[in-house]
Amino acid sequence: MIRVLFIASEAAPLVKAGGLGDVAGALPAALNRLGAVVGGASAEVRLVIPFYNSIKTSNISATFIRKFKVSTLNGAVEAGLFETSLSGVVTYLVSGAPVSESASIYGKDFKEDAEKFVFFSLACLKIPSLIGWKCDILHANDWHTAVAIHHLATAKKKNASLQTTRSVLTIHNLPFMGSGVDEALVKYKISPSNDDNLPNWGKTQPLPMGLAAADRIVAVSPTYAKEILTPEYGCDLQDFLRKRSGHLTGILNGIDVESWDPATDPALKFNFAVSNFTTRSQNKRALLAEFGFPVESDVPLLALVSRFDWQKGIDIIIAGLRAMKNFAWRVILLGTGERNLEQACRDLEDEMPGKVRAAILFDVQLSRRIYAGADLLLMPSRYEPCGLSQMYAMRYGCLPIARATGGLADTVSDPLSSTAPTGFLFPNADASSFITALKRALRLYKKRAFWQAMQFNAMSRDFSWSVSARNYLDLYTQLSENSSIMSEP
């Protein structure tokens, strides 16, 4: 049995602000469910997240375990440890002034969040001894908990429960490194990294500090693991990461296939599956009517379901659709984010009221109806470490048009290169490349038998967490059994 302490800044459904919450809320449970089914090692994963005010005011039942202290230059900060259960996973909640004084999960910048997450990271290292539980693997996620990986070597000297603990750090989004936390590091007596391979600026930023100390580094897709070794995606850490590439692997995230199931999804007016696929067209007609479009199912319905920011390529979509205004299509643009992009979507609707609907809001139930009714999902991301929307869409028979980057390249199969295509890929983050792919998709849409075969392929793909969990369990097993991979050559 491999004992894993999985630490994160958020975990759905207790608290969620982004994709990390989905991962932390699902992966530990999937690992625990594997048990001995894989015929060998099994894992006992326990989860730790901050005890945010939003959790305290919810109806969650949490048992108080004990108080403890996290030392600082000027004394100590009192912390509290609570226990609850999340999807059958033993889950610990850490309280303390740095957490409770924060108005939200994340502040407006890294500096605002600095003390909260440095405090939380150090508190996590104390948990194994507090509960009398030997920790084999410490698994941290992103910059918020990377300080725990960095400080593990120091903690081992004082904590017998951590003597043989190995570490894993998953990168969900490399550009977010935790800059501006210097004062918090000094307050909590955290020394900079002494890794000479790190650039000087990275020696006091949590994510690079953790990456230098981790026994294994995981990127959230195989392609992203390769991309971050290049100047385009490496955020000025590419040289350092290339030197650590032997410790780097890519593991795709999964999705909750029980929740995201068109056969049972209560958000849909008409449930469907591959076995009764003709019902899907009723969802398209219902969606067209909901948005005030003529109910004509033979016109391709495009969709965007996204956060509106530069990374997601919203501007590429707008430029591409303007250039293709004379083609037959309709589009629904759902999301919120940067004000200029929200307004650009409204402007596009004003320009083409017969073709465009801009829904500037966050609505999970509506997104499910869109996945179930639209023909094509638009994802021209400039970078996409993993991406979940394309997996949701394919599960609901909506084919992605995506840039071949990160997890999009690993999950979407194009007719030009695959005998079992599930969508369309294009190489460059520009309108011209996007337009070429969209034109291909619109031509193939007219070939109904081929299109339906692509939908069947997409719906048949296994994006369940069990696949990701097996890969992580293999990684944990290697760390536990092969000490040679713990140290640099």
C-alpha positions, 0 to 999 in steps of 0.5 A, a space after each residue: 500500500 502506497 500512502 499518498 498525501 495529495 495537497 491542493 488549493 481547491 477540490 470540487 465540490 467543496 471549493 472550485 475556481 478552475 480545472 485544478 479543483 476538478 482534478 483534486 476532487 476526482 483523482 484521489 478518489 479514482 486512485 483509491 478505487 483502483 485498489 488491487 484491481 491493477 494486480 499489484 500496488 495500490 494506493 491510499 490517497 488522503 487529500 488536504 485543502 485550506 479550510 476556506 470561509 466558503 467551506 465553513 459556511 456550507 453544510 459540510 460536516 468536519 470533525 476537529 482533530 487538533 490545533 498546531 503551530 506553524 513557526 515564523 521569524 517572530 513566533 508562530 501562527 496557530 493552525 487547526 486541523 479538521 477531517 471530513 470526507 470527499 467522495 470517500 476520500 479522507 480529506 483534511 482541512 487546514 484553518 488559520 488566520 492566513 486562510 480565514 483572513 482571505 476573502 476568496 480562494 484566490 486574490 487579485 495577484 500572487 502577493 495577496 495569496 502569498 502568506 496563505 499558501 506558504 502557511 498552508 504548504 508548511 502546515 501540510 508537512 506537519 499533518 503525517 506526524 499529527 495523525 500518526 500516518 506514514 506518508 510515502 508520497 507527497 503530491 503537490 499541485 501548482 505554485 500554491 503548494 510547491 513550497 511544501 515540495 521545496 521544504 520537504 528536505 528540511 522537514 525530514 530532519 525534524 519529522 520521522 513520518 517524512 523520512 522516506 517520503 518521495 515527492 511529485 509536483 504536477 504542473 497544471 499551468 506553468 506561467 503561474 509561478 507565484 511571483 511576489 511571495 518573497 516577504 512570506 518566504 522570509 517570514 516563514 523562514 523558507 530559504 531560496 532554492 540552491 539549485 544552480 540550474 534555476 535562473 536567479 529569479 526562479 530561486 524565490 518563486 514557489 513553482 520553480 523552487 518546487 520543480 527543482 526539489 521534486 522527485 518527479 514532475 508531471 505535466 497534465 498532458 504528454 504534449 504539454 510535457 514536451 512543449 514546456 521544454 521549448 522557448 515558446 511554452 517554457 516561460 524562461 524555464 525551458 533550459 532548466 526543465 530540459 536538464 530535469 526532463 528525465 524526471 518529467 512525464 505527461 499524464 492527461 487529466 480525466 473527466 467525471 464520466 458519471 456526471 458528464 453522461 448524455 444518457 443520464 444528464 438531467 440538464 438535457 431535455 433529451 438524453 441520448 447515447 450511441 445506441 439511440 443517437 438519433 435523439 441527439 438531434 432533438 437537443 440541437 433543435 431545442 438549443 436553436 429554439 432557446 437562442 432564437 434561431 430558426 430550427 433548421 438542423 441542417 445548418 452547422 451549429 458552432 459553439 464556444 464554451 470558454 473563459 474569455 482571455 488571450 490564451 483561449 484564442 477568442 480573438 482568433 474565433 472572432 476574426 475567423 468567423 468575420 472572414 467566413 460570414 458568407 458560409 452557412 453556420 450559426 454560433 453560440 458564444 458562451 463565457 465570461 472574462 476579459 471585458 474587451 473580449 466580452 464586448 467583441 462577442 457582443 459586437 459580433 452578434 450585432 454585426 451578424 444577428 442571424 448567425 451569432 448569439 453571445 451569452 456572456 455568463 457562466 452557466 454549467 447547465 447551459 454548457 451541457 445543453 450546448 455540448 449536447 446540441 452543437 455540432 462543433 466546439 471551437 478551441 483555438 487555444 494559444 496554449 492548453 496544458 490539458 483542456 477539459 471542454 474538448 473531452 466533455 464535447 466529444 462525450 456529447 457528440 460535439 466535435 472539436 475544432 482545436 489548435 494542435 497544442 497540449 492536451 488538445 493534440 493528445 485527445 483530438 484525432 483529425 481525419 487527415 491523420 487518423 482512421 478513427 477521427 474525433 475532431 479537427 486540428 490546426 497547427 497555428 494560433 492564427 485566423 488563417 489556420 483556424 479558417 482552413 480547419 473550419 472549412 474542412 469541417 463544414 465540407 465534411 459536415 455534409 457527408 452525414 454518414 462520415 460525420 456520424 461515424 466521427 461522432 460515434 468515435 468521439 463518444 466512444 473515447 475513454 476519458 475517465 479518471 481511471 485511465 489517469 489514475 493508473 498512470 499516476 499509480 505507476 508513477 507512485 510505484 516507481 518512486 516507491 520501488 526504485 530509489 535510483 530515480 530519486 536523485 540527480 545523476 
